[in-house]
Amino acid sequence: MRTLIVDDEPLARSRLRRLLSEYPSIDCIGEASNASEALALVEQLQPDLVMLDIEMPDGDGLSVAELLNQRSIPPAIILVTAHPEHALDAYRVGPSDYLLKPVDPKRLRTALDRLGTHTRAHLEKNEELNPWISYQVGNSLRRIRFEKVQYFMAEDKVVKMVFDGGEAIIDSSLANIEQSYKTLVIRVHRNCLINESRLLMITKGHQSSFKAVIENSEAQIDISRRVASKLKENYRLSVDLNH
């Protein structure tokens, strides 16, 4: 976890770096002694975690935390201070935790354990696996997470996106969607892409046809025998190809 230490006291930075050295997963990538240095290094180094002192010469850590929280993917923040009276104000900026100086090693361990899924690395991974996808409703642009999408269907020269609770026409071709989300979709037909995570099984239809069963959907999506065989082999889906 790429970590930036921010404190105007050299001894405090040194002690914190020493305590963090006990954790193989923590990589201290830099130190800042004031607010402006902190913001510049966050921009340059893109840390996952910022250990942030509250009282500094050219600006308090709470103001820095507010600015960091405005970033599209903010780092996790652990506030550090010698003044317990700052606690209430500190939690208004939503830190992962709040430590008092001198930092107790056991309390630091608890704080690091609490980080859980709030680090930049996790958020970026989540963005990769479950990105936003936008669509137009009238003059409004809306978006949903990809996990809500069931499938994309090309009909009458437009592409319809069907998602939990509704559907919308999107301004993109199936080919572009497949290219943009190639690790998340499966082409089951020349006119249809299915969200891979929503494909539950394949059932036998009439006259040797096959249908895709999609989570939370009553849609009957046709699949060719060739695609059904491939899906059975690659995804271990339940499918009967013998009748």
Contacts in CASP RR format, 6 or more apart in sequence:
PFRMAT RR
TARGET T0000
AUTHOR 0000-0000-0000
METHOD contacts of the structure
MODEL  1
MRTLIVDDEPLARSRLRRLLSEYPSIDCIGEASNASEALALVEQLQPDLV
MLDIEMPDGDGLSVAELLNQRSIPPAIILVTAHPEHALDAYRVGPSDYLL
KPVDPKRLRTALDRLGTHTRAHLEKNEELNPWISYQVGNSLRRIRFEKVQ
YFMAEDKVVKMVFDGGEAIIDSSLANIEQSYKTLVIRVHRNCLINESRLL
MITKGHQSSFKAVIENSEAQIDISRRVASKLKENYRLSVDLNH
1 25 0 8 1.000
1 26 0 8 1.000
1 27 0 8 1.000
1 48 0 8 1.000
1 49 0 8 1.000
1 115 0 8 1.000
1 119 0 8 1.000
1 121 0 8 1.000
2 27 0 8 1.000
2 29 0 8 1.000
2 45 0 8 1.000
2 46 0 8 1.000
2 47 0 8 1.000
2 48 0 8 1.000
2 49 0 8 1.000
2 120 0 8 1.000
3 20 0 8 1.000
3 26 0 8 1.000
3 27 0 8 1.000
3 28 0 8 1.000
3 29 0 8 1.000
3 30 0 8 1.000
3 47 0 8 1.000
3 48 0 8 1.000
3 49 0 8 1.000
3 50 0 8 1.000
3 51 0 8 1.000
4 28 0 8 1.000
4 29 0 8 1.000
4 30 0 8 1.000
4 31 0 8 1.000
4 32 0 8 1.000
4 38 0 8 1.000
4 41 0 8 1.000
4 42 0 8 1.000
4 45 0 8 1.000
4 47 0 8 1.000
4 49 0 8 1.000
4 50 0 8 1.000
4 51 0 8 1.000
4 75 0 8 1.000
5 13 0 8 1.000
5 16 0 8 1.000
5 17 0 8 1.000
5 20 0 8 1.000
5 28 0 8 1.000
5 30 0 8 1.000
5 31 0 8 1.000
5 32 0 8 1.000
5 51 0 8 1.000
6 31 0 8 1.000
6 32 0 8 1.000
6 33 0 8 1.000
6 35 0 8 1.000
6 37 0 8 1.000
6 38 0 8 1.000
6 50 0 8 1.000
6 51 0 8 1.000
6 52 0 8 1.000
6 53 0 8 1.000
6 56 0 8 1.000
6 61 0 8 1.000
6 64 0 8 1.000
7 13 0 8 1.000
7 16 0 8 1.000
7 31 0 8 1.000
7 33 0 8 1.000
7 51 0 8 1.000
7 53 0 8 1.000
7 56 0 8 1.000
7 80 0 8 1.000
8 33 0 8 1.000
8 34 0 8 1.000
8 53 0 8 1.000
8 55 0 8 1.000
8 56 0 8 1.000
8 57 0 8 1.000
9 53 0 8 1.000
10 33 0 8 1.000
12 53 0 8 1.000
12 80 0 8 1.000
12 101 0 8 1.000
13 31 0 8 1.000
13 33 0 8 1.000
15 102 0 8 1.000
15 103 0 8 1.000
16 51 0 8 1.000
16 80 0 8 1.000
16 103 0 8 1.000
17 28 0 8 1.000
17 31 0 8 1.000
19 103 0 8 1.000
19 105 0 8 1.000
19 108 0 8 1.000
20 26 0 8 1.000
20 28 0 8 1.000
20 51 0 8 1.000
20 108 0 8 1.000
21 28 0 8 1.000
22 105 0 8 1.000
23 112 0 8 1.000
26 49 0 8 1.000
26 112 0 8 1.000
29 45 0 8 1.000
29 47 0 8 1.000
30 41 0 8 1.000
30 45 0 8 1.000
32 38 0 8 1.000
32 40 0 8 1.000
32 41 0 8 1.000
33 56 0 8 1.000
34 56 0 8 1.000
34 57 0 8 1.000
34 58 0 8 1.000
34 59 0 8 1.000
35 56 0 8 1.000
35 58 0 8 1.000
35 59 0 8 1.000
35 60 0 8 1.000
35 61 0 8 1.000
35 63 0 8 1.000
35 64 0 8 1.000
36 58 0 8 1.000
38 50 0 8 1.000
38 52 0 8 1.000
38 61 0 8 1.000
38 64 0 8 1.000
39 64 0 8 1.000
39 67 0 8 1.000
39 68 0 8 1.000
41 47 0 8 1.000
42 50 0 8 1.000
42 68 0 8 1.000
42 71 0 8 1.000
42 75 0 8 1.000
46 75 0 8 1.000
46 120 0 8 1.000
47 75 0 8 1.000
47 120 0 8 1.000
48 75 0 8 1.000
48 76 0 8 1.000
48 119 0 8 1.000
48 120 0 8 1.000
48 121 0 8 1.000
49 75 0 8 1.000
49 76 0 8 1.000
49 77 0 8 1.000
49 78 0 8 1.000
49 96 0 8 1.000
49 115 0 8 1.000
49 119 0 8 1.000
49 120 0 8 1.000
50 68 0 8 1.000
50 75 0 8 1.000
50 76 0 8 1.000
50 77 0 8 1.000
50 78 0 8 1.000
51 78 0 8 1.000
51 80 0 8 1.000
52 61 0 8 1.000
52 64 0 8 1.000
52 65 0 8 1.000
52 77 0 8 1.000
52 78 0 8 1.000
52 79 0 8 1.000
52 80 0 8 1.000
52 95 0 8 1.000
53 61 0 8 1.000
53 79 0 8 1.000
53 80 0 8 1.000
53 81 0 8 1.000
54 60 0 8 1.000
54 61 0 8 1.000
54 62 0 8 1.000
54 79 0 8 1.000
54 80 0 8 1.000
54 81 0 8 1.000
54 83 0 8 1.000
54 86 0 8 1.000
54 90 0 8 1.000
55 61 0 8 1.000
55 81 0 8 1.000
55 82 0 8 1.000
55 83 0 8 1.000
55 86 0 8 1.000
61 79 0 8 1.000
62 79 0 8 1.000
62 86 0 8 1.000
62 89 0 8 1.000
62 90 0 8 1.000
62 92 0 8 1.000
62 93 0 8 1.000
65 77 0 8 1.000
65 79 0 8 1.000
65 93 0 8 1.000
65 94 0 8 1.000
65 95 0 8 1.000
66 93 0 8 1.000
68 74 0 8 1.000
68 75 0 8 1.000
68 77 0 8 1.000
69 77 0 8 1.000
69 93 0 8 1.000
69 94 0 8 1.000
73 120 0 8 1.000
73 123 0 8 1.000
73 124 0 8 1.000
73 127 0 8 1.000
74 120 0 8 1.000
75 119 0 8 1.000
75 120 0 8 1.000
76 96 0 8 1.000
76 115 0 8 1.000
76 118 0 8 1.000
76 119 0 8 1.000
76 120 0 8 1.000
77 93 0 8 1.000
77 94 0 8 1.000
77 95 0 8 1.000
77 96 0 8 1.000
78 95 0 8 1.000
78 96 0 8 1.000
78 97 0 8 1.000
78 98 0 8 1.000
78 99 0 8 1.000
78 111 0 8 1.000
79 86 0 8 1.000
79 90 0 8 1.000
79 93 0 8 1.000
79 95 0 8 1.000
79 97 0 8 1.000
79 98 0 8 1.000
79 99 0 8 1.000
80 99 0 8 1.000
80 100 0 8 1.000
80 101 0 8 1.000
80 103 0 8 1.000
81 90 0 8 1.000
81 98 0 8 1.000
81 99 0 8 1.000
81 100 0 8 1.000
81 101 0 8 1.000
82 100 0 8 1.000
82 101 0 8 1.000
84 100 0 8 1.000
87 98 0 8 1.000
90 98 0 8 1.000
91 98 0 8 1.000
96 111 0 8 1.000
96 114 0 8 1.000
96 115 0 8 1.000
96 118 0 8 1.000
97 110 0 8 1.000
97 111 0 8 1.000
97 114 0 8 1.000
97 115 0 8 1.000
99 107 0 8 1.000
99 108 0 8 1.000
99 111 0 8 1.000
100 107 0 8 1.000
116 122 0 8 1.000
117 123 0 8 1.000
117 126 0 8 1.000
129 184 0 8 1.000
130 145 0 8 1.000
130 146 0 8 1.000
130 147 0 8 1.000
131 145 0 8 1.000
131 146 0 8 1.000
131 181 0 8 1.000
132 143 0 8 1.000
132 144 0 8 1.000
132 145 0 8 1.000
132 146 0 8 1.000
133 143 0 8 1.000
133 144 0 8 1.000
133 145 0 8 1.000
133 146 0 8 1.000
133 149 0 8 1.000
133 161 0 8 1.000
133 170 0 8 1.000
133 181 0 8 1.000
134 141 0 8 1.000
134 142 0 8 1.000
134 143 0 8 1.000
134 170 0 8 1.000
135 141 0 8 1.000
135 142 0 8 1.000
135 143 0 8 1.000
135 144 0 8 1.000
135 161 0 8 1.000
135 168 0 8 1.000
135 169 0 8 1.000
135 170 0 8 1.000
136 142 0 8 1.000
136 168 0 8 1.000
136 169 0 8 1.000
136 170 0 8 1.000
136 171 0 8 1.000
137 168 0 8 1.000
142 168 0 8 1.000
144 163 0 8 1.000
146 181 0 8 1.000
146 184 0 8 1.000
146 195 0 8 1.000
147 195 0 8 1.000
147 197 0 8 1.000
148 163 0 8 1.000
148 164 0 8 1.000
149 161 0 8 1.000
149 162 0 8 1.000
149 163 0 8 1.000
149 195 0 8 1.000
149 198 0 8 1.000
150 162 0 8 1.000
150 163 0 8 1.000
150 164 0 8 1.000
150 194 0 8 1.000
150 195 0 8 1.000
150 198 0 8 1.000
150 214 0 8 1.000
150 215 0 8 1.000
150 216 0 8 1.000
150 217 0 8 1.000
150 219 0 8 1.000
151 161 0 8 1.000
151 162 0 8 1.000
151 192 0 8 1.000
151 193 0 8 1.000
151 194 0 8 1.000
151 195 0 8 1.000
151 198 0 8 1.000
151 214 0 8 1.000
151 217 0 8 1.000
151 219 0 8 1.000
151 221 0 8 1.000
152 159 0 8 1.000
152 160 0 8 1.000
152 161 0 8 1.000
152 162 0 8 1.000
152 170 0 8 1.000
152 174 0 8 1.000
152 177 0 8 1.000
152 185 0 8 1.000
152 192 0 8 1.000
152 193 0 8 1.000
153 159 0 8 1.000
153 160 0 8 1.000
153 162 0 8 1.000
153 191 0 8 1.000
153 192 0 8 1.000
154 160 0 8 1.000
154 173 0 8 1.000
154 174 0 8 1.000
154 191 0 8 1.000
154 192 0 8 1.000
155 191 0 8 1.000
158 169 0 8 1.000
159 169 0 8 1.000
159 170 0 8 1.000
159 172 0 8 1.000
159 173 0 8 1.000
159 174 0 8 1.000
159 177 0 8 1.000
160 167 0 8 1.000
160 168 0 8 1.000
160 169 0 8 1.000
160 170 0 8 1.000
161 167 0 8 1.000
161 168 0 8 1.000
161 169 0 8 1.000
161 170 0 8 1.000
162 217 0 8 1.000
162 219 0 8 1.000
164 216 0 8 1.000
170 177 0 8 1.000
172 180 0 8 1.000
174 187 0 8 1.000
174 191 0 8 1.000
174 192 0 8 1.000
174 193 0 8 1.000
177 185 0 8 1.000
177 193 0 8 1.000
178 185 0 8 1.000
178 187 0 8 1.000
178 193 0 8 1.000
184 195 0 8 1.000
184 196 0 8 1.000
184 197 0 8 1.000
185 193 0 8 1.000
185 194 0 8 1.000
185 195 0 8 1.000
185 196 0 8 1.000
186 193 0 8 1.000
186 194 0 8 1.000
186 196 0 8 1.000
186 199 0 8 1.000
186 231 0 8 1.000
186 235 0 8 1.000
187 193 0 8 1.000
187 227 0 8 1.000
188 194 0 8 1.000
188 212 0 8 1.000
188 221 0 8 1.000
188 222 0 8 1.000
188 223 0 8 1.000
188 224 0 8 1.000
188 227 0 8 1.000
188 231 0 8 1.000
189 221 0 8 1.000
189 222 0 8 1.000
189 223 0 8 1.000
189 224 0 8 1.000
189 227 0 8 1.000
192 221 0 8 1.000
192 222 0 8 1.000
194 212 0 8 1.000
194 214 0 8 1.000
194 221 0 8 1.000
195 214 0 8 1.000
196 235 0 8 1.000
198 214 0 8 1.000
198 215 0 8 1.000
198 216 0 8 1.000
198 217 0 8 1.000
199 212 0 8 1.000
199 213 0 8 1.000
199 214 0 8 1.000
199 215 0 8 1.000
199 231 0 8 1.000
199 235 0 8 1.000
199 237 0 8 1.000
200 213 0 8 1.000
200 214 0 8 1.000
200 215 0 8 1.000
200 237 0 8 1.000
201 213 0 8 1.000
201 237 0 8 1.000
201 238 0 8 1.000
201 239 0 8 1.000
202 210 0 8 1.000
202 211 0 8 1.000
202 212 0 8 1.000
202 213 0 8 1.000
202 223 0 8 1.000
202 228 0 8 1.000
202 231 0 8 1.000
202 232 0 8 1.000
202 237 0 8 1.000
202 238 0 8 1.000
202 239 0 8 1.000
203 210 0 8 1.000
203 211 0 8 1.000
203 213 0 8 1.000
203 239 0 8 1.000
203 240 0 8 1.000
204 210 0 8 1.000
204 211 0 8 1.000
204 239 0 8 1.000
204 240 0 8 1.000
204 241 0 8 1.000
204 243 0 8 1.000
205 211 0 8 1.000
208 225 0 8 1.000
209 222 0 8 1.000
209 223 0 8 1.000
210 222 0 8 1.000
210 223 0 8 1.000
210 224 0 8 1.000
210 225 0 8 1.000
210 227 0 8 1.000
210 228 0 8 1.000
210 239 0 8 1.000
211 220 0 8 1.000
211 221 0 8 1.000
211 222 0 8 1.000
211 223 0 8 1.000
212 221 0 8 1.000
212 222 0 8 1.000
212 223 0 8 1.000
214 221 0 8 1.000
223 231 0 8 1.000
225 241 0 8 1.000
228 239 0 8 1.000
228 241 0 8 1.000
229 241 0 8 1.000
231 237 0 8 1.000
231 239 0 8 1.000
232 239 0 8 1.000
232 241 0 8 1.000
END
